Amino acid sequence: MTQDTRPTVKLSRRTLLRGSAAVAGVAAGSGAVTGFPAVWSAEPKVLRYLGTAVNQSADIAKKVKEDTGITIEYVAVTTDDVTKRVITQPNSYDIVDTEYFALKKLVPAGNLKAMNGKKIKEYDNITPVITKCELPDGTKIGDQGTAPKKVMFVEGEHSTKFAPGMTEWATLIPTTYNADTLGIRPDLIKRPISSWAELLNPEFKGKAALLNIPSIGIMDAAMVVEATGQHKYADKGNMTKAEIDLTMKVLTDAKKSGQFRAFWKDFNESVNLMASGETVIQSMWSPAVTAVKSKGIPCVFQPLKEGYRSWATGFAVSKAVTGMKEDVAYEFVNWFLSGWAGAYLNRQGYYSAVLPTAKAAMEPYEWAFWMEGKPAEKDIHAPDGTLLEKAGNTRDGGSFDQRMGKVACWNAIMDENDYMVRKWNEFIAA
């Protein structure tokens, strides 16, 4: 995505898989195989894993090495560079972990192999949130923007045309997803916050911040514009030029009035703004709220009546990968969906692609807290032992169904993307 200047991996949202670090060439543990088909060869089982570190962690690399003998070599770059590499350097990686909204650019390039659902053990158990844009009970959720179901399937193995429904050929096998909202400092605001409109409330003049990644920041802005009653979008993820102009005017007027303290680009900046009290309300990512709370500072990932902006990522294999290397790639994807990694990600506040296997790998009290919205029976810890929530607390936003059921839109690349980016940059420079 040429428009996306996602920060480098050490500072991006999804780098903070708590208790882990994205590293190049991680290789640790024994070679014991536990329940996964072995691929025997004189050649070592190595995968070059390209991504923005959403699921790249030393813990995951160590565990997959122990379970399957596969060595993961992380190639950690920005979202923009993931797209560039997929399109121009298909020989520079074996497996890629990228966002669904990038697929409108990636699939037509023809450098990704369609993923064969018959080779994915849990293919039929992938959450319908991704495959159908609905909850497990069949309740439909918002599909504005690039909802994964719109781009997840292609018509055949060599097709670059998206299929309208589920086929045996997937563009990406999903790894993780979440519902994003605003972060707030309840101790400094001292009253209930229930609407995206509060981001532009003059009460918080000089204390608000917005995410400065155009393709995502403008979606947050659209949520605010609708919440303030200034416009109703047909699709917040695919605005007309007139809608882009309107949205940017609202933001520019607010900026000129002094509403914003900052426009942050990296994870640490968002944490520091909130932890210091320089901001009291801002665009935020779930792990960043957790990072503030881990400092003993009140911070809430605030549910809002208008709903959430969502995102999802998944695995694909380079067209340059064949033979044994392709078998290893499928072995890795199957391991990733088998439970351990899903449970690990759920404990970060993300959601896993196959819920039943993740549940089996979690303690009942963990599942109850993270997924069912129930008060914690015991203290809730990150994989590295950091205390996240004390016993008795509940998760911000409640259960999986409550949170994902309130998705209003998904990260997207608009038809007028180039125009939008130009207008966004004018706003930042204003």
Steps between C-alpha positions, in 0.01 A plus 500: 500500500688797379290731707576340835799626695457250779796543740786259510441177676646583839246776542193376315172417670525133476863467597400508861411136529564521869792300623647458154706678242510481125847386404672385188606141473350368819589137550472329835384184673512134419389333180230284655194453280173497693205406287592678176599323179876489465656606172819293472788640304871556525417869471406681823142620530531878481237763414569866428200671658422847360273726701452796731542290816130462578572136579880508495640415841788310652254293704309384194820423307637299792179301542461414130864388494437271796180357353590464132870562452423802280737794535333836447709784361307821552518769233348793686410808292233771482156431355596706196812288447305174537292605202803614300682171562203284409458688173866541401707239688310168526833317541589694817260313733319167532190589700340839554276625778302799374172683546188415303456860387830473308367220280340732245856594408674169563276244331492662154883503500491120482795440734305320773387140470139430584489299822354151456226453758528121467849525651380704801377269776283766669377665178134434571541624859631846413282755677203627294599852610764470229332271244146643515515824704274352764525370856500126571127522578432645153459864605620728219764762580608817319674446168587854387856529373698191402321240709706178472213304343517731197859404418566168675413261216594470133326299231783253441861411568639739239224761509559862595127571519332511842213256547169621651484210746708227658705279265781252568753765393582778749705815448610494864457249782407731790723531803357775719257793508357754741258787548661841558359803678614806698717486809416730791637605840192462724681648801558825311170518311290406804174440311358231270615493137268322257548652153770551237377861491688565824830504310406846369331623819648846583513380861810304397667779302873436482452161667386289203716304254441324169680216326713631211476203262270634224311182411416435865485853639237605249280210611519625859419848368198364312370341821527843664332683210204260505478515878480880492219479246682689225479227237384142446736302275380234260829322575755654736763275343439624147427872505433720201728799441227725641482288815877508537493879468224527761680270742830681468332839545351386831842382615681810374256733676551306822877509458504875442292550815767318701305180565790260441808459717664259257470277194681185599656246267654244731392283787734646762390854422136410557589337832710794618235757408240324714728396784628857543151647491588718201195345338185372666323366188649371176511236229651198669577131462409241760858400597591867543220538755636189672848655502370812674309292754811291568663821629227527763326783312123484436423458130197354324450362149160667491196332342302759302138493392585542130716189504855397414738521204638153433798337327623149420821335381588168341762276338577449131783324320722657234458371145874423509447231767466144371561138601617425851514868593129531421427193714689664787297818455172308529636310800574833669156646422332187634710523816404866538129415492533200730458688827821611670554810287131590510496483879820707512343771284172493692698578814622819332144620448485392135270233359609173341377366167388160634332549835448135610871409480599817684244430771643152552844656557379753759406462864122524552536819707708660220243416236221628722678833544631561148221347293184488713532838670473348847673640810846350542495211749875544545754767411549521122861493383676545167717210378807672651333512841403868494180564695235627257183491710430422863248238603145637480565732207330460162635559151437841343212458257387165638479171316612398152140520377448842657818644351506342153122534481545878513742528207393793282772491233829336399836641399493565128670631189265742327449535125608862552798400713758725333272801533426415863870474590573833335219668694609332824855628457364851436306471826808394697697788349224758557 
